[in-house]
Structures are given as structure tokens and as C-alpha cells.
């Protein structure tokens, strides 16, 4: 694995995503919590998937490039949870 890998701390990433997302105060508290929970879990598992794809992509010892990360992000974008 490259020394400058970009492995994400899944918990910290999910907390950052949830903390940066605004939910309307017009919703009832339960709806707000459900949206935040959904966002947290989505971010957590997206970070996990990113880390896995990074491991798969760079196991041969090659140095990551911006092009290889773009390809990795494209793959992440094109897949849905059901595909994992």
C-alpha cells in the first residue's frame, strides 16, 4: 500500500458529512433524525467502499496518480449499495 494513501476514517468521515448537512427545522424531530441517520450510514459505508477500492486499485505498489483516483471515484460513483 502506498505510504501516502488516502484511507478514510469511516466514523470521522460520516460525522463530518452529517455535521455539514443542513436539514430543515420545519420537519418533526423524528424525520430529522432519520435523515441524519441515513446520511451517516450512507457516508460511513461509502468511505468503507472507497477504502476497499483503494486497496484493490493500489495493491501492486504503484503510486497513486490523479488519473487513477479519478478512475476509482468514477467506479464508486457508478456503483450502488446493491452492487457491493
C-alpha atoms as a printed R data frame, in Angstrom:
   type eleno elety resid chain resno       x      y       z
1  ATOM     1    CA   UNK     A     1   0.000  0.000   0.000
2  ATOM     2    CA   UNK     A     2   1.401  3.450  -0.849
3  ATOM     3    CA   UNK     A     3   2.687  5.491   2.016
4  ATOM     4    CA   UNK     A     4   0.550  8.491   1.113
5  ATOM     5    CA   UNK     A     5  -2.704  6.545   0.859
6  ATOM     6    CA   UNK     A     6  -5.981  8.337   1.385
7  ATOM     7    CA   UNK     A     7  -7.732  5.820   3.607
8  ATOM     8    CA   UNK     A     8 -10.723  7.450   5.225
9  ATOM     9    CA   UNK     A     9 -11.622  7.061   8.864
10 ATOM    10    CA   UNK     A    10 -15.189  5.962   8.250
11 ATOM    11    CA   UNK     A    11 -16.588  7.255  11.526
12 ATOM    12    CA   UNK     A    12 -14.917 10.664  11.247
13 ATOM    13    CA   UNK     A    13 -15.949 10.973   7.615
14 ATOM    14    CA   UNK     A    14 -19.583 10.146   8.395
15 ATOM    15    CA   UNK     A    15 -19.597 12.640  11.292
16 ATOM    16    CA   UNK     A    16 -18.150 15.328   9.018
17 ATOM    17    CA   UNK     A    17 -20.768 14.698   6.340
18 ATOM    18    CA   UNK     A    18 -23.657 14.757   8.818
19 ATOM    19    CA   UNK     A    19 -22.288 17.852  10.547
20 ATOM    20    CA   UNK     A    20 -22.045 19.738   7.277
21 ATOM    21    CA   UNK     A    21 -25.553 18.869   6.084
22 ATOM    22    CA   UNK     A    22 -28.464 21.130   6.929
23 ATOM    23    CA   UNK     A    23 -31.914 19.671   7.488
24 ATOM    24    CA   UNK     A    24 -34.997 21.862   7.534
25 ATOM    25    CA   UNK     A    25 -36.216 22.840  11.001
26 ATOM    26    CA   UNK     A    26 -39.728 22.507   9.628
27 ATOM    27    CA   UNK     A    27 -39.515 18.729   9.863
28 ATOM    28    CA   UNK     A    28 -40.523 16.918  13.007
29 ATOM    29    CA   UNK     A    29 -37.610 15.727  15.189
30 ATOM    30    CA   UNK     A    30 -38.013 12.085  14.188
31 ATOM    31    CA   UNK     A    31 -37.811 12.936  10.484
32 ATOM    32    CA   UNK     A    32 -34.660 14.993  11.107
33 ATOM    33    CA   UNK     A    33 -33.038 12.108  12.989
34 ATOM    34    CA   UNK     A    34 -33.997  9.606  10.282
35 ATOM    35    CA   UNK     A    35 -32.457 11.803   7.590
36 ATOM    36    CA   UNK     A    36 -29.284 12.320   9.616
37 ATOM    37    CA   UNK     A    37 -29.021  8.604  10.374
38 ATOM    38    CA   UNK     A    38 -29.496  7.716   6.721
39 ATOM    39    CA   UNK     A    39 -26.849 10.242   5.759
40 ATOM    40    CA   UNK     A    40 -24.444  8.961   8.442
41 ATOM    41    CA   UNK     A    41 -24.804  5.337   7.370
42 ATOM    42    CA   UNK     A    42 -24.507  6.193   3.686
43 ATOM    43    CA   UNK     A    43 -21.328  8.209   4.302
44 ATOM    44    CA   UNK     A    44 -19.875  5.514   6.571
45 ATOM    45    CA   UNK     A    45 -20.350  2.721   4.052
46 ATOM    46    CA   UNK     A    46 -19.287  4.918   1.139
47 ATOM    47    CA   UNK     A    47 -15.991  5.574   2.952
48 ATOM    48    CA   UNK     A    48 -15.634  1.846   3.602
49 ATOM    49    CA   UNK     A    49 -16.203  1.115  -0.081
50 ATOM    50    CA   UNK     A    50 -13.712  3.829  -1.090
51 ATOM    51    CA   UNK     A    51 -11.078  2.305   1.183
52 ATOM    52    CA   UNK     A    52 -11.707 -1.138  -0.300
53 ATOM    53    CA   UNK     A    53 -11.470  0.140  -3.852
54 ATOM    54    CA   UNK     A    54  -8.279  1.983  -2.983
55 ATOM    55    CA   UNK     A    55  -6.777 -1.233  -1.607
56 ATOM    56    CA   UNK     A    56  -7.805 -3.140  -4.747
57 ATOM    57    CA   UNK     A    57  -6.515 -0.428  -7.076
58 ATOM    58    CA   UNK     A    58  -3.114  0.109  -5.490
59 ATOM    59    CA   UNK     A    59  -2.108 -3.347  -4.255
60 ATOM    60    CA   UNK     A    60   0.557 -3.644  -6.928
61 ATOM    61    CA   UNK     A    61   2.688 -0.952  -5.254
62 ATOM    62    CA   UNK     A    62   2.174  1.665  -7.950
63 ATOM    63    CA   UNK     A    63   1.999  5.246  -6.822
64 ATOM    64    CA   UNK     A    64  -1.455  6.797  -6.980
65 ATOM    65    CA   UNK     A    65  -1.985  9.452  -9.618
66 ATOM    66    CA   UNK     A    66  -4.801 11.915 -10.123
67 ATOM    67    CA   UNK     A    67  -5.958  9.820 -13.094
68 ATOM    68    CA   UNK     A    68  -6.056  6.629 -11.037
69 ATOM    69    CA   UNK     A    69  -8.061  8.386  -8.323
70 ATOM    70    CA   UNK     A    70 -10.468  9.784 -10.915
71 ATOM    71    CA   UNK     A    71 -10.994  6.237 -12.204
72 ATOM    72    CA   UNK     A    72 -11.534  4.997  -8.644
73 ATOM    73    CA   UNK     A    73 -14.078  7.742  -7.937
74 ATOM    74    CA   UNK     A    74 -15.834  7.020 -11.238
75 ATOM    75    CA   UNK     A    75 -16.193  3.398 -10.207
76 ATOM    76    CA   UNK     A    76 -17.536  4.464  -6.820
77 ATOM    77    CA   UNK     A    77 -19.992  6.838  -8.489
78 ATOM    78    CA   UNK     A    78 -21.255  4.211 -10.912
79 ATOM    79    CA   UNK     A    79 -21.971  1.598  -8.227
80 ATOM    80    CA   UNK     A    80 -24.909  1.491  -5.844
81 ATOM    81    CA   UNK     A    81 -25.118 -0.254  -2.483
82 ATOM    82    CA   UNK     A    82 -26.890 -3.195  -4.112
83 ATOM    83    CA   UNK     A    83 -23.865 -3.724  -6.340
84 ATOM    84    CA   UNK     A    84 -21.464 -4.116  -3.421
